[in-house]
Amino acid sequence: MSTYVEARDVAAAVAAMADGARPVAGGTDLVVGARHGKAPLPESIVGIHRIPGLDGISVADGVVRIGALTSHAAILSSPELASATAGLLDASAIVGSHATRANGTLGGNVMNASPAMDTGAPLLCHDASVVLTGPGGTRRVGLAELWTGPGKTSASPDELMEAVELPLPPEGAGSAYVRLQYRRQMEIAVVGAAAYVEVSDGAVSAARVAITALTPVICRVPGSEEALVGRRLGSNDSVSGENPAVWTQTTEIGDAIHAAGQAAAAAATPISDVRASAGYRTAMAAVVTRRAVTAALTRATGGSVTVPASDWSER
Ligand SMILES: Cc1cc2nc3c(=O)[nH]c(=O)nc-3n(C[C@H](O)[C@H](O)[C@H](O)COP(=O)(O)OP(=O)(O)OC[C@H]3O[C@@H](n4cnc5c(N)ncnc54)[C@H](O)[C@@H]3O)c2cc1C
């Protein structure tokens, strides 16, 4: 039997957590998982879903801030995020079903620390940090330092995640997230990849690539990033972005995209399970990485990529 209290502010939530309570936001991981027998409900639970100020999206002083209680549905309907962090929209668009997206929060997705979570790779590519508040105050932690293993974070049990923050991308930036899935709804990533690129003077000036469900924690792939930076995109005709196949030809950027995919496959250490063998996942790592990079470059150069990019890249 679990005990349940509801916090009305951050201090009350942190106090309950310091007393051993586990926070629940939308409950689509914690409660649904318990009902399905994944793990028993914690003995003590604190509801945080009514704490004012923990949801909402703002852009100020070059920082995009997304409150922990922001639902996937709210992310999807945010004009600010659509232009700044399209890769995050690609992820939120494919989380579960309509009901999951209406109730599930960004904070719950990130703090669950699943290697298959969909928002993780795009957020990592956007250089995001989480804002954690505990009894000792507030601190910011980069995502690479937050996730320490499957289902594990470096946050202490009494630290509440208040928000995700990321730098507002400059002009000429684009991001995308692509996952391999067997169904379009109610599916967990078999494998996934995200890319963030900046393009200036016709060349890739910055690149970040991250992979999902391929390593114990979602991580960046330096080899993929090195393959892309400095590579020229070619003439405007070939970068119009209408046809993702243009970049798979033997152009400088086509070679770089291919190399980025190979580096992602080399970095993968996947498991075999009922959904896919390790060998299949490794082979698909290259495919989803190429698709994510192509979609990010297309967006960065003004081309149109519909959300979610997973559907666009399968055309
Ligand atoms: C049918 C179904 C389909 C799903 N499909 C997908 C999918 O396609 N992709 C995907 O990534 N996920 C999927 N999920 C998982 C889940 O919906 C998401 O991870 C969701 O974003 C979790 O948010 P939540 O608010 O419901 O988390 P909760 O269940 O409330 O919490 C999850 C974990 O995070 C902790 N937590 C929550 N908020 C905070 C906070 N502010 N500070 C500190 N800790 C916190 C909780 O203690 C708990 O450990 C699915 C779930 C279901 C039930």
The ligand as a Gaussian input file, in Angstrom:
#p B3LYP/6-31G(d) Opt

LIG

0 1
 C        1.377000       3.317000     -23.539000
 C        2.655000       4.056000     -23.338000
 C        3.446000       4.378000     -24.429000
 C        4.652000       5.051000     -24.250000
 N        5.397000       5.363000     -25.353000
 C        6.557000       6.033000     -25.204000
 C        7.340000       6.378000     -26.350000
 O        6.967000       6.116000     -27.494000
 N        8.515000       7.036000     -26.140000
 C        8.945000       7.380000     -24.893000
 O       10.005000       7.986000     -24.769000
 N        8.221000       7.075000     -23.787000
 C        7.048000       6.415000     -23.916000
 N        6.307000       6.096000     -22.807000
 C        6.804000       6.441000     -21.496000
 C        6.200000       7.742000     -20.870000
 O        4.946000       8.033000     -21.377000
 C        7.089000       8.971000     -21.076000
 O        8.385000       8.692000     -20.593000
 C        6.536000      10.207000     -20.359000
 O        7.149000      11.370000     -20.844000
 C        6.734000      10.116000     -18.855000
 O        6.237000      11.294000     -18.257000
 P        5.323000      11.234000     -16.948000
 O        5.069000      12.628000     -16.534000
 O        4.120000      10.406000     -17.172000
 O        6.322000      10.491000     -15.941000
 P        5.997000       9.827000     -14.521000
 O        5.490000       8.439000     -14.720000
 O        5.175000      10.740000     -13.679000
 O        7.499000       9.784000     -13.932000
 C        8.506000       9.047000     -14.565000
 C        9.760000       9.035000     -13.700000
 O       10.315000      10.350000     -13.600000
 C       10.314000      10.810000     -12.254000
 N        9.925000      12.223000     -12.346000
 C        8.850000      12.719000     -13.014000
 N        8.872000      14.054000     -12.967000
 C        9.976000      14.406000     -12.261000
 C       10.542000      15.658000     -11.872000
 N        9.984000      16.822000     -12.227000
 N       11.681000      15.658000     -11.129000
 C       12.269000      14.477000     -10.766000
 N       11.788000      13.268000     -11.124000
 C       10.650000      13.242000     -11.854000
 C        9.324000       9.934000     -11.511000
 O        9.630000       9.815000     -10.133000
 C        9.497000       8.613000     -12.260000
 O       10.637000       7.942000     -11.788000
 C        5.080000       5.415000     -22.953000
 C        4.275000       5.095000     -21.849000
 C        3.081000       4.424000     -22.029000
 C        2.235000       4.099000     -20.843000

